[in-house]
Amino acid sequence: MAAAKEAVVPVEGRRNVLVTSALPYVNNVPHLGNIIGCVLSADAFARYCRLRGHNVLYVCGTDEYGTATETKAMEEGCSPREICDKYHAIHKEVYEWFDISFDIFGRTSSPQQTEVCQDIFLKLLDNNWLSENTMQQLYCNSCQRFLADRLVEGYCPTEGCNYDSARGDQCEKCGKLLNSTELVNPKCKVCGSTPCVRDTDHLFLELPLLREKLEKYIDETSLTGSWSQNAIHATNAWLKEGLKPRCITRDLKWGVPVPHEKYKDKVFYVWFDAPIGYISITACYTPEWEKWWKNPENVELYQFMGKDNVPFHTVMFPSTLLGTGENWTLMKTISVTEYLNYESGKFSKTKGIGVFGNDAKSTNIPPEVWRYYLLTNRPEASDTLFTWTDLQAKCNNELLNNLGNFINRVLSFIAKPEGTGYGSVVPDSPDVDSHALTQSLAETVGKLIDQYIDAMDKVKIKQGLKIAMAISSEGNAYLQESQFWKLYKQDPASCATVMKTSVGIVYLLACLLEPFMPTFSKDVLQQLNLSPEEHLSFCDEKGEVEKAKRPWDLIPSGHRIGKPAPLFKGLENEAVKGLREKFAGSQAERKLRTQVAAQLEATSI
C-alpha cells in the first residue's frame, strides 16, 4: 500500500502560494463556462507555480449549504445530504477527467466548516460588528416554515412582464431582481398553498462600520496584487453605492447552525459561510491549516472566480475576517473571468444549455484538447464564445499542425537509423556558438521565455499560453530555414547543431506547456525518454530559466530518446457537425431526442 502523501505546509524562506478556486455549487453538473471560470484557470496557475519551484497549496471543494440544495433535493425526492453526496461525486469525477491538480477537493458540509464558521461568527459578535433587524418574509402555514427566495414562485410584478413563474429572488423572463414579498399571487413551491407575510428577526454584518478597515485593505492590495480590472470595477461599484448592513442568517434547516440562543433555529446565509469553506477545507486537509490562513507575512493568497462572485470575495469575505481582529491571510490577487458563451446563446446550468463536464468526456476529444481550447479562449477582459468550428480550427491548426508537427518532425528525424538520422541518439553540437541561425533562435526564445514568466506571474494565463505556443512556431520556422534534411549530408556539424537545439526546444515546450496540457507534457517526456518527476521543472534557484535560453544544453549529447508517436489527432468536419447537432438545445431536449430515436429503432416495420 502506498504511503499517504505528506501535507503541504508553508516553508520559511520559500515562496508559499495558496490558490483557491470559487467553490462550485452542488445543484448541477458543471458546464465548460464554470470550468474555465474557476477550476481550470486556477489549476493552470497552481501548476505554473509548482513548475517554478514555489511551495503551492491548491484548495477547492463543493459549496453544499443553502436554498438551492434544499430545492434540488425536493425536485429529486431525496434529502439535501443525498443531493450533496451525489453531486460532489459528479463534480470530483469531472475535474479528475480534466486533470485538475487539487491538493484537496473538499466539501462545506463538514464538522470543520461548522467549527470555523461559528468561531468567526462569535468573534464578530464579541467585537460588536453584528446587529439585529426585523425583516418581512413569506411564511407557509401548511409547511410551518419561512420560505427562502427559491421556495416561492408567483407572477412578476414588473410592468409589461407578468411572467407566471418568477422566483422569489429574480424573474428569469425580464431578469429583474426581486424580493419574494413583491411577487403577485405567490405560491409555496413545496405544497402549492398561498403564503402570508410575517416578521422575522435576523442578524446583519455591519459593513458600514467596517468600511475604513476594508477600504484600506482594498486600496493597498488591489495595486500590489495586480487585481484584474473587472474585479476592481465590480468592487468599486459596491463601494460607490454605499455599503449597507448585510443579512448573514436564513430561515432554513440545511446549513451551519447559528450558535446564539435567539437564532438557534436559523442557519448562516450561504454567502457568509461559503468563502469560509476555503479555510475549513484546508482544515480538513491538515491540522496545521492556520500556517496557511493566519500567516500573511509568509503566504500569498490567489483567488479565481467568475465575475458574479467578485463582491463576496473583495467586500464580504475580507470584511468578515477583518472584523474578527485576527491576523488572517487576506487575498493578495484576484483573477476574474467574464462569461464564456455557447454558439449563439449562453451556457446555462438551470436550462441545461451548452456542453457540460460529462458531455466533454463523451465526445472522445481528449482532455488536453479541451484544456487548451478553453484556456486559449479564457474570457479575461470580455465575454468569449465557444463554437465547435473554432474548437476544430484550434485543434487542427495550432495543436496538430504547429505544436504536434514540430515535435514529431524533430523526434522522428533523430529516431531514424544512422545514415538517414541519428539512431535515436541526441547528437553533439560542437559549432553552436558560431551557428548564426541557432544563436538568432536562442535570442528570440530567450525573450519569449522572459515574456512567458512575466505574463504568468501576473496571472495573464491566456497570454502565457500564447507565448509558449509562439516558441513552437519559432521552432517550426527554424527547422524550415535550416533545411536540416539537406544539411544532414551537406553539413553534418550544422545539422547536428540544429537537431540538438530543436530537441532542447521540444523539452522546453514540454515544461512551459505543462500548466496548460499536463498529459501532453508527460507524453513528450516519455518520447524523450525522460521521467516527469525528475525533469519537469523550470526553477530560478536551479538556474533552469537561464539554461533554457541555451536550448542546445537542455538534453545532453548521447542521450537516447524514446519512440516518437503523433501527439494529436485532427477533428474532421463530419465529426464536428455531428457534435454540434448532438449538443444543440437543452439537456431535456437532447434527452427527448435520444428517447425518440431509441423508440424508432426498437419499432419494427
GUDOMI-840646 format. One record per residue: x, y, z of N, C-alpha, C in turn; residue in three letters. Coordinates in steps of 0.2 Angstrom, whole numbers, plus 2048, in hexadecimal, padded with zeros to 3 digits. Layout:
<mivexs>
XYZXYZXYZala/...
</mivexs>
This chain:
<mivexs>
8047FA800800800800804806800met/80380B7FC8078117FB806815801ala/80C81980380C81D809807823808ala/80482580D80082B80C80483180Bala/80283680680683B80480684080Alys/80C84380B80D84881080984E80Eglu/80685181380385881280785D810ala/80586280C80A86780A80886D80Fval/80D86F81380D87581781287A815val/81188181781588681681C884818pro/82188681482888581682C88C817val/82F88E81C83289481D838895818glu/83889B81583D89C81083B89A809gly/83689780883389580182D8997FFarg/82C89A7F982689D7F78208997F8arg/81B89A7FD8168967FE80F8997FBasn/80C8957F68078977F38018937F4val/7FB8977F67F58937F87F08957F2leu/7EE8907EF7E98917E97E288E7EBval/7DD8937EA7D68907EA7D28917E4thr/7CE88D7E37C988E7DD7C288E7E0ser/7BE8937DE7B78947E07B488D7E1ala/7B188C7E77AE8857E87A88847E4leu/7A887F7E07A287E7DB79C87B7DFpro/79687D7DE79087B7E178E8747DFtyr/78A8717E478986A7E37828687E0val/77F86D7DC77886C7DA77886A7D2asn/77E8697CF77E8677C87858657C6asn/7868627C078C8607BD7908677BBval/7968687BC79986E7B979A86E7B2pro/7988747AF7998747A77A08777A6his/7A28787A07A987A79E7AA8817A0leu/7A58867A07A588C7A37A788C7AAgly/7A48887AE7A68877B57AE8857B6asn/7AF8807B27B687D7B27BC8827B1ile/7BB8867AB7C088B7A97C08917AEile/7BA8927B17B98987B57BD8977BCgly/7BD8917BE7C08907C57C688B7C5cys/7C48847C57C887F7C67CE87E7C1val/7CD87F7BB7D287E7B67D78847B6leu/7D588A7B77D98907B77DE88F7BDser/7DB88E7C37DF88D7C97E48877C8ala/7E18827C57E687C7C47EC87E7C0asp/7EB8827BA7F18847B67F68887BAala/7F388C7BE7F78917C37FB88D7C8phe/7F78887CB7FA8847D18008807CEala/7FF87D7C88048797C480A87D7C2arg/8098837C080E8877BE8128897C4tyr/80F88A7CA81388C7D08178867D2cys/8148807D281887A7D481E8797CFarg/81D87A7C88228797C382887E7C5leu/8268847C882B8897C982F8887D0arg/82D8827D38308807DA82D8847E0gly/8278877DF82488A7E58218847E9his/81F8867EF81C8817F48148837F3asn/81087E7F08098807EE80487B7F2val/7FF87E7F47F987B7F67F387D7F2leu/7F08787EE7EA87A7EA7E38777EEtyr/7DF87B7F07D98797F47D387B7F0val/7CE8767F07C78777ED7C38727F0cys/7BC8727EF7B886D7F17B186F7EFgly/7AC86B7F17A586D7EF7A28717F5thr/79E8767F379A87B7F77938777F8asp/7928757FE78C8707FF786873803glu/78687880678187B80A77C880806tyr/77688180977288680676C884803gly/7688898007628887FD7628837F7thr/7678847F37678817EC7688797EEala/76B8777F376C8707F476586D7F7thr/7628717FB75B86F7FE75686E7F8glu/7578737F37528737ED75386D7E9thr/75A86C7E775C8667E375A85F7E6lys/75B85F7ED7598597F17518587F0ala/74D85D7F074685C7EF74585A7E8met/74885D7E374785B7DC7488537DBglu/74E8517DE75084A7DD74D8457E3glu/7498487E77468437EC74B8407F1gly/7508447F37558417F87578467FDcys/75B84480275D84980776384E804ser/76485480776A858805770854805pro/77185080A77884C80B779848805arg/7738448037748407FD7758447F7glu/77284A7F677484E7F077B8507F0ile/77E8527F67858547F778984E7F5cys/7888487F878C8427F778C8417EFasp/7878417EC78683F7E578A8447E0lys/78984B7E178C8507DD7938517DFtyr/7958507E579C8517E77A084B7E3his/79E8457E37A18407DF7A18417D7ala/79C8447D579C8467CE7A184C7CCile/7A18517D07A68567CF7AD8537D0his/7AE84F7D57B584C7D67B78487CFlys/7B38447CD7B48407C77B68457C1glu/7B284A7C07B384E7BA7BA8527BBval/7BB8547C17C28587C17C88537C1tyr/7C784D7C37CC8487C27CD8467BBglu/7C88467B77C98457B07CC84B7ACtrp/7CB8517AF7CE8577AC7D58587AFphe/7D78537B37DE8537B67E08597BAasp/7DB85B7BE7DC8617C37DF85E7C9ile/7E58627CB7EA85F7D07E88627D7ser/7E28627D97E18647E07E58607E5phe/7E78647EA7EB8607F07E585D7F4asp/7DF8617F47D985E7F77D38617F4ile/7CE85C7F37C885E7F07C385C7F5phe/7C18617FA7BD85F8007B68617FFgly/7B38628057AB8648057AA86980Barg/7A586D80A7A387180F79F86F815thr/79C86981379786681879B86181Dser/7A18648207A58608247A586382Bser/7A785F8307A78618377AC867838pro/7B28678347B686C8347B3873832gln/7AF87282D7AB87982A7A787C830gln/7A487783379F87A8397A487D83Ethr/7A987A8407AE87C8457B1883843glu/7B488383D7B788A83B7B288F83Aval/7AD88E8377A78938367A589683Ccys/7A38918417A08948477A589884Bgln/7AC89684B7B189984F7B28A084Casp/7B28A18457B28A88427AC8AC844ile/7A68A98447A08AC8467A08AF84Dphe/7A38AB8527A38AD8597A88B385Aleu/7AD8B38567B28B88577AF8BF854lys/7AB8BE84E7A88C484C7A38C7851leu/79F8C285479A8C485979E8C785Fleu/7A38C48627A78C78677AA8CE865asp/7AC8CF85F7AF8D685D7A98DB85Basn/7A38D985C79D8DE85A79D8E0853asn/79E8DB84E79D8DD8477978DA845trp/7928D784978C8D48477868D884Aleu/7818D884677B8DC8497758D7847ser/76F8D984B7698D58497648DA846glu/7608D784275A8DB83E7558D683Dasn/74F8D983C7498D583A7478D6832thr/7468D082F7458D082873E8CD827met/73B8CF8217348CC8207368C681Bgln/7338C081C7348BA81872E8B6817gln/72E8B38117288AE8107288A8815leu/7228A78187228A181C71C89C81Atyr/71E89681971989181771688D81Dcys/70F88E81E70C88B82470C884824asn/70B88181D70A87A81C71187781Eser/71787A81C71D87681D720879824cys/71D87E82771F88182D72788382Dgln/72888782872F88982772F890823arg/734894824736899820738897819phe/73689A81473889880D73E89C80Aleu/74489880974A89B80674889E7FFala/74C8A27FC74A8A57F57488A07F0asp/74C89A7F074B8967EB7458907ECarg/7428917F273D88D7F47368907F3leu/7368957EF7308997ED73089B7E6val/72A89B7E372989D7DC7238A17DCglu/7228A67D771C8A97D671D8AE7CFgly/7188B27CE7188B67C871D8BC7CAtyr/7218BE7C47268C37C57228CA7C5cys/7248CE7CA7218D47CB7238DA7C6pro/7288D87C272B8DD7BD7258DF7B8thr/7248E57B771F8E77B27218E57ABglu/71C8E17A871D8DF7A17208D87A1gly/7228D57A77258CE7A77208C97A8cys/71E8C97AE7188C47B071A8BD7B0asn/7218BB7B07238B47AF7208B17B5tyr/71D8AB7B47198A77BA71E8A37BEasp/7248A27BC72889E7C072F8A17C3ser/72E8A87C57338AC7C77358A97CEala/73C8A87D073E8A67D673E8AC7DBarg/73F8AA7E173F8AF7E77458B37E7gly/74A8B27E37508B67E37518B97DCasp/74E8B77D674F8B97D074A8B77CBgln/7488BB7C67448B97C17488B67BBcys/7488B07B974C8AD7B374A8B07ADglu/7448B37AC7428B57A57458BC7A4lys/7448C17A97468C87A874D8C97ABcys/74F8C57B07558C57B37558CA7B9gly/7508CD7BB7508D17C17518CE7C7lys/7558D17CC7568CE7D37508D07D7leu/74D8CB7DB7478CC7DE7488CA7E6leu/7438CD7EA7428CA7F173C8C57F0asn/73C8C07F47378BB7F37308BE7F5ser/7308C37FA72A8C77FC7278CB7F6thr/72B8CC7F17288D07EB7248CC7E6glu/7258C67E67228C17E171A8C27E2leu/7178C27DC70F8C27DC70D8BB7DCval/7088B97E07058B37E170B8AD7E2asn/70F8AE7E77148A97E97128A37EBpro/71589D7E97138977EB71A8937EElys/71988F7F371E88B7F67208867F1cys/7268857EF7288807EB7288797EElys/7278787F47278727F772086F7F7val/71B8737F97158707FA70F8747F6cys/7118797F370D87D7EE7088817F1gly/7088827F87038877FB70688E7FBser/7018927FD70389A7FD70689B803thr/70C89E8037108A080A70D8A780Cpro/70E8A881270D8AF8157138B3817cys/7138B98187198BD81A71A8BD821val/7208BC8247218BC82B7278BF82Carg/7288C283272E8C58357338C0837asp/7398C083673E8BC8387458BF83Athr/7488BE83F74E8C18417548BE83Easp/7598C283D75F8BF83A7658C383Chis/76B8C083B7718C383D7758C6837leu/7788CC83877B8D08327828D1834phe/7878D182E78E8D382F78E8DA82Dleu/7908DE8327908E68317968E882Dglu/7958E782679A8E982179C8F1822leu/7978F58237998FC82379E8FE829pro/79D8FA82F7A28FB8347A98F8832leu/7A98F482E7B08F182C7B38F4826leu/7AF8F98237B28FC81D7B98FE81Darg/7BB9028227C29058227C78FF822glu/7C68FA8267CB8F48267CB8F181Flys/7C58F081C7C48ED8157C78F1810leu/7C68F78107C98FC80A7D08FC80Aglu/7D38FC8107DA8FC8117DD8F680Elys/7DA8F08107DC8EA80D7DC8EA805tyr/7D68EC8027D58EC7FB7DA8F17F8ile/7DA8F77FA7DF8FC7F77E68F97F6asp/7E88F67FC7EF8F37FC7F08ED7F7glu/7EB8E87F87EC8E27F57EA8E27EEthr/7E68E67EC7E48E67E57E98E87E0ser/7EE8EC7E37F48EE7DF7F98E97E0leu/7FB8E87E68018E37E78008DC7E4thr/7F98DA7E47F78D47E27F58D37DBgly/7F68D97D77F48D97D07ED8D67CFser/7E88D87D37E18D67D17DF8D77CAtrp/7DB8D27C77D98D37C17D48D97C0ser/7D48DC7BB7CF8E27BA7C88E17BCgln/7C68DB7B97BE8DA7BB7BD8D97C2asn/7C28D77C67C18D67CD7C18DD7D0ala/7C58E17CE7C68E87D17BF8EC7D0ile/7BD8EB7C97B68EF7C77B18EC7CChis/7B08E67CC7AA8E37D07AB8E57D8ala/7B18E57DA7B28E77E17B08EE7E2thr/7B38F27DE7B18FA7DE7AA8FB7DEasn/7A68F77DA79F8F97D979C8F77DFala/79D8F27E379A8F17EA79C8F77EEtrp/7A28F97EE7A48FE7F37A19057F1leu/7A09067EB79D90C7E979690D7EBlys/7929077EA78B9077EC78A9087F4glu/7909077F778F9087FF78E901802gly/7928FF8077928F980A78C8F980Fleu/7888F380E7828F38137838EC817lys/7808EC81D7808E682177E8E081Dpro/7818DB81D77F8D581977D8CF81Earg/7778CC81C7748C78207788C1820cys/77A8BE82577E8B882577B8B1828ile/7748B28297708AC82B76A8AB826thr/7688A58277628A282375E89E826arg/75789E825753899828753893824asp/75888F82575888882175B883826leu/75A87D82475D877828764875826lys/76587582076B87381D77187881Dtrp/77587882277A87D82277E87C829gly/78388182A786881830782885835val/78088183B77C88484077F88A843pro/77B88F84477D89684877E89484Fval/78489585278589385978389985Epro/77C89B85E7798A086277289E864his/77189F86A76A89C86D76489F869glu/7648A586775E8A886475E8A585Dlys/7638A485A7638A285276589B851tyr/76489785676789085676388C851lys/75D88E84E75988A84975B88D842asp/76089184276289483B769891839lys/76A89283377189083177489782Eval/77B89682C77E89C82977D89C822phe/77C8A281F77B8A38187818A0814tyr/78089D80F78589A80B78B89E809val/7898A580878F8A98067938AB80Ctrp/7918AA8127958AB8187998A5819phe/79689F81879A89981A79E896814asp/79C89880E7A08948087A7896808ala/7A989D8087B089E8077B489B80Dpro/7B189B8137B48988197B6890817ile/7B288E8127B48878107BB88680Egly/7BE88B80B7C588A8097C988880Ftyr/7C888C8157CC88B81B7CA88481Eile/7C488281E7C287C8217C487681Dser/7C48768167C78718127CE870813ile/7D28768147D98758167DA87281Dthr/7D58738217D58708287D4868827ala/7D08668227CF85F8217D585C81Ecys/7D986081B7DF85D8177E585D81Ctyr/7E68628217EB8618267E986582Cthr/7EB8628327EA8658387EE86C839pro/7F386C8357F78728357F4878830glu/7EE87882F7EB87D82A7EC88482Ctrp/7ED8868327EE88D8347F588F831glu/7FA88A83080088D82D7FF88F826lys/7F988E8237F789081C7F389781Dtrp/7EE8968217E989B8227EA8A1827trp/7EF8A082B7F08A58307F88A7830lys/7FA8A882A8018A98298028AD823asn/8008B48238008B881E8078BA81Cpro/80C8BA8208138BC81F8168B781Aglu/8148B081A8178AB8178138A8811asn/80D8AA8118088A680C8058AB807val/8058AA8018028AE7FC7FB8AA7FAglu/7F68AD7FA7EF8AA7F97ED8AD7F2leu/7EC8A87ED7E98AA7E67E28A67E6tyr/7DD8AA7E47D68A87E37D48A87DCgln/7D18A37DA7CE8A37D37C68A27D3phe/7C38A67CF7BC8A57CF7B98A97C8met/7B28A87C77AE8AB7C27AC8B27C5gly/7AA8B77C07A98BD7C37A38BE7C7lys/79E8BA7C77998BA7CC79A8B97D3asp/7A08B67D47A28B57DB7A78BA7DEasn/7A98BF7DB7AE8C47DD7AC8C87E4val/7A68CB7E47A58CF7EA7A68CB7F1pro/7A48C47F07A48C07F67AB8BE7F8phe/7B08BF7F47B78BD7F57BB8C47F6his/7B98C97F47BD8D07F57B98D47FAthr/7B38D37FC7B08D78017AE8D3807val/7A98CE8067A68CA80B7AB8C680Fmet/7AF8C280B7B48BD80F7BA8C1813phe/7BD8C680F7C28C98137BF8CD819pro/7B98D08187B68D481E7B58CF824ser/7B38C98227B18C48277B88C282Bthr/7BD8C18277C48BF82B7C78C582Eleu/7C68CB82B7C98D182F7C58D2835leu/7BF8D18357BB8D283B7BC8CE841gly/7C08C88407C18C48467C78C784Athr/7CB8CB8467D18CE84A7D78C984Agly/7D68C48467DC8BF8467E08C0840glu/7E68BD8407EB8BE83A7EA8B9835asn/7E58BA8317E38B682B7E78B7825trp/7E88B28217EB8B381B7E68B5816thr/7E68BB8147E18BE8107E38BD808leu/7DF8BD8047E08BD7FD7E58C27FAmet/7EA8C07F77EF8C47F47ED8C67EDlys/7EB8C07E97E98C17E27E38BE7E0thr/7DE8C17DC7D88BE7DA7D88BE7D3ile/7D78B87D07D68B87C87CF8B67C6ser/7CC8BA7C37C58B97C17C48B97BAval/7BF8B47B87BE8B37B17B78B67B0thr/7B68B87A97AF8BA7A77AC8B37A5glu/7A68B47A17A38AE79F7A58AB799tyr/7A58A47997A68A079279F89E790leu/79E8A178A7978A078779789A782asn/79289778179189177D78E892776tyr/79289177178F89176A78B898769glu/78489876978189E76877D8A076Eser/77F89D77477B89F77A78089F780gly/77D89D78678189D78C78189678Flys/78689479278688E79678288F79Cphe/77E88A79E77988B7A37788847A7ser/77A8847AD77987E7B177287D7B2lys/76E8827B47678827B576387F7AFthr/7658817A976187F7A37648797A0lys/76A8777A276E87279F771873798gly/77387979777587B79077D87C790ile/78087878B78787978A78A87278Bgly/79187278B79486B78C79686B794val/79486579779686479E79C86079Fphe/79E8607A57A485C7A67A48557A4gly/79F8517A579E84A7A379D84A79Casn/79A84F79979984F7917A084F78Easp/7A58537907AB85478E7AF84D78Dala/7AE8497927B18427937AE83E78Dlys/7A783E78C7A483A7877A683C780ser/7A984177F7AB8437787B183F775thr/7B483C7797BB8397777C083E775asn/7BF8447767C48497767C884977Cile/7CF84877C7D38477827D384D787pro/7D484C78D7D38527927D8858790pro/7DE85578D7E385A78B7E185F786glu/7DD85D7817DA86177C7D586677Fval/7D18647847CC8687877CF86D78Ctrp/7D486B78F7D88707947DB87578Farg/7DE87378A7E28787867DD87D783tyr/7D787A7807D287F77D7CF884782tyr/7CD8817887CA88578D7CF88B78Fleu/7D58897907DA88E7937DC89378Dleu/7DC8917877DE8967827D889A781thr/7D28987837CC89C7827C989F789asn/7CE89F78E7CC8A17957C98A8794arg/7C38AA7977C08B07967C38B579Cpro/7C98B879A7CD8BC7A07CA8C37A0glu/7C98C679A7C78CD79A7C08CE798ala/7BE8CA7947B78CA7917B48C3790ser/7AE8C278F7AB8BC78E7AE8B9787asp/7AF8B27877B18AF7817AC8AA77Fthr/7AD8A77797A88A27777AB89B775leu/7A78967777A988F7767A588E76Fphe/7A988B76A7A68897647A9882762thr/7A687D7607A987775E7AE878758trp/7AC87D7537B187E74E7B8881750thr/7B78857567BD8887587C188375Casp/7BE87F7607C18797637C587575Eleu/7C28737587C58707537CB873750gln/7CA87A74F7D087E74C7D687E751ala/7D587F7577DA87F75C7DE87875Dlys/7DA87375D7DC86C75D7E186B757cys/7DE86C7517E186A74B7E786E749asn/7E687574A7EB87A7477F187B74Dasn/7EF87B7537F487D7587F787775Cglu/7F387275E7F586D7617F986875Cleu/7F58667577F78617527FD86374Eleu/7FB86974A7FF86B74580586F747asn/80587274D80A87675080E872755asn/80B87175B80F86E76081086775Fleu/80B86375D80C85C75C81185A756gly/81085E75181485E74B81C85F74Casn/81D864750824866752827860756phe/82485E75B82785975F82885375Cile/82385175882484A75482984B74Fasn/82A85074B82F85174683685074Aarg/83785374F83E85375383F84C755val/83A84975983C84375C83C83D757leu/83883D75283883874C83F838748ser/84183E74784883F74484D83C748phe/84E83E74E85383B753852833753ile/84C83175384B82A75484C82574Eala/84D82974884F825742856821743lys/85681C73F85D81874086381C73Epro/86981B74086F81E73E86F81E737glu/87182373387282372C86C828729gly/86682872D86182C72B85F830731thr/86182E73786083273D865831742gly/86383174986883074E86782A753tyr/86382575086281F75485F82075Bgly/85B82575C85882776285D82A767ser/86382B76586782E76A868836768val/86883A76E86984176D87084376Bval/87184676587884876387B84D767pro/88284E76688585476988585A764asp/88686076788686676388C86A764ser/89186876189886B763898873760pro/89487475B89587B75888F88075Aasp/88C87E75F886882761887889762val/88D88B76588E89276688F897760asp/89189375A89289775488D89674Fser/88789275188289174D87D89674Dhis/87D89B7488798A17498718A074Aala/86F89B74686789A74686589874Dleu/86989375086889175786989675Cthr/86E89A75B86E8A07608698A5760gln/8668A675A8608AA75885A8A775Cser/8598A175B85389D75E85489E766leu/85A89D76885B89D7708598A4772ala/85B8A976F8598B07718528B1771glu/84E8AF76C8478B076B8448AC771thr/8468A57728438A17778448A477Eval/84A8A677F84C8A97858478AF787gly/8458B37828418B97838398B6785lys/8388B17818318AE7828308AB789leu/8368A778B8368A47928348AA797ile/8388B07978378B579B8308B879Basp/82D8B87958268BB7948218B6797gln/8238AF79681E8AA79981E8AA7A1tyr/8248AB7A48248AB7AB8218B27AEile/8228B77AA81F8BE7AC8178BD7ACasp/8158BA7A680D8B97A680A8B57ABala/80E8AF7AC80B8AA7B180B8AD7B8met/8118B07BA8118B37C080C8B87C2asp/8098BB7BC8048C07BD7FD8BD7BClys/7FD8B67BC7F78B27BB7F38B47B4val/7F78B67AF7F58B77A87F58B07A4lys/7F18AC7A67F28A57A47F18A479Dile/7EC8A779A7EB8A67927F18A978Flys/7F48AE7917FA8B178E8008AC78Fgln/8018A97958068A579680689F791gly/80089C7907FF89778B801899784leu/7FF89E7828008A177C8088A277Alys/80B8A47808138A577F81689E77Eile/81489978281789378281689077Bala/81089177880F88E77281389276Cmet/81489876E81989C769820899768ala/82289576E82889276E82888C769ile/82288976982288376482288675Dser/81E88B75C81F88E755826890753ser/82989375883189575783488E755glu/833889758836882757835880750gly/82F88074E82D87E747831882742asn/83188974383488E73E83C88C73Eala/83E88B744846889744847883740tyr/84387E74184487773D844879736leu/83E87D73483E87E72C84488272Agln/84688772D84B88B72B85288872Bglu/85388373085987F73085A87A72Aser/85487872885487272385886C725gln/85686A72B85A86572F85B85F72Aphe/85685D72785685772385B85771Dtrp/85D85D71B86385E71686985E71Alys/86986272087086272487285B726leu/86E85772787085072987684D725tyr/87684E71F87B84C71A880851719lys/87D85771888285D71588686071Bgln/88386172188786472788586072Dasp/88785A72E88585673488685A73Bpro/88B85E73C88C862742886867743ala/88486A73E87F86F73F87886B740ser/87786673C87186273D87185F745cys/87685D74787685B74E875860753ala/87786675287686C75686E86E756thr/86B86D75086486F74F86086A753val/86286375285E85E75585F85E75Dmet/86585F75F86686076786286676Alys/86286B76685E871768857870768thr/85586D76384D86C76284B867767ser/84F86276984C85D76E84C861775val/85086677685086A77C84A86E77Cgly/84887077684187477583B870777ile/83C86A77583686577683686477Eval/83B86378183B86278883986978Ctyr/83B86E78983987578C83187678Bleu/82E87478582787478482386F789leu/82686978B82386578F823868796ala/82886C79882886F79F82387579Fcys/82387A79A81F88079A81887E799leu/81687979580F87779480C873799leu/81087179E80D86C7A380886F7A7glu/8088757A98028787AC7FB8787A8pro/7FC8787A27F687879E7F487179Bphe/7F986D79A7F78667977FC86179Amet/7FB85F7A17FF85B7A48008547A1pro/7FB85179E7FC84A79B80184B795thr/80085079180485178B80B85178Ephe/80D85579381485679581684F797ser/81284B79B81584479D816840797lys/81284079281383D78B81983F788asp/81A845788821848784827845788val/82784678F82C84379382D83C792leu/82883879182983179082C830789gln/82A83478482D83377E83483577Egln/83683A78283D83C783841837788leu/83D83278B84082D78F843831796asn/83F83579884083979E83B8387A3leu/83C8387AA8378377AF83483D7B1ser/82D83E7B182A8457B382C8477BApro/82D8427BE82E8447C58358477C6glu/83A8457C28418487C284284E7BEglu/83E84E7B98408537B483B8597B3his/8358587B583085E7B48318637B9leu/8358687B783786D7BC8398737B8ser/8388797BB83A87F7B783B8857BDphe/8408837C18418867C784788B7C7cys/8468917CA84C8967CA8528947CEasp/8508917D485588F7D985A88A7D5glu/8588867D185C8807CE85F8837C7lys/85E8897C686188C7C085D88A7B9gly/8578877BA8548847B48528897AFglu/85088F7B184D8947AD8538977A8val/8598987AB85E89A7A78618957A2glu/86188F7A58638897A185E88879Blys/85888979C85388979685488D790ala/85889379285A89778C85F895788lys/86288F78A86788C786864884785arg/85F88478085B87E78086087877Epro/86587977B86A87377986D87077Ftrp/86D87378586F87078B86A86C78Fasp/86486C78D85F86979185F862791leu/86085F78B86185778B868856789ile/86B85178D87285078C87384C785pro/87984D78287B84977D87C84277Fser/87A83D77B87A83677D874833780gly/86F838782869835785865832780his/86282C78185E82877D85782A77Earg/85382C77984C82E779848828779ile/84182977B83D82377A83A823773gly/83482077383181F76C82C82476Alys/82D82876582982E76382282B761pro/81D82F76281682D760812833760ala/80D83475B80983A75B80583B762pro/80584276380384476A7FB846769leu/7F98487637F284B7627EF84875Cphe/7E984775C7E58457567E084B754lys/7E084B74D7DB85174B7D484F74Cgly/7D085574C7C985474C7C6855745leu/7C28507437BF85073C7B985473Cglu/7B78577367B185B7367AB857738asn/7AA8517357A484D7377A384C73Eglu/7A984A7427A98497497A785074Dala/7A985574A7A785C74E7A085D74Cval/79E85C74679785D745792859749lys/79485374A79084E74E790851756gly/79685375879685675F79285C760leu/79286075B78E86675B78686475Carg/78486075777D85D75777C85A75Eglu/78085676077F85276677E85676Dlys/78285C76D78186077377D867772phe/77986676C77486C76B76E86C770ala/76C87277276687277776887177Egly/76386F78276486E78976586778Aser/76786579076885E79276285A792gln/75C85D79475685A79475485878Cala/75585D78875485C78175885677Eglu/75F85678076385177E76184A780arg/75F84A78675C844789756841786lys/75284678474C84478074D841779leu/75284477675484276F75783B770arg/75B83A77575E83377675982E777thr/75483077B74E82B77C74A829776gln/74982F77274582E76C749829767val/74F82B76675382776275481F764ala/75481E76B75481776D74E81476Cala/74881776D74181476B741813764gln/743817760742816758747810756leu/74C80F75A75180A75874E80375Aglu/74A8037607477FD7637417FB75Fala/73E80075B7377FF7587397FB751thr/7367F57517377F174B7317F3746ser/7347F473F72F7F673A72D7F0736ile/
</mivexs>
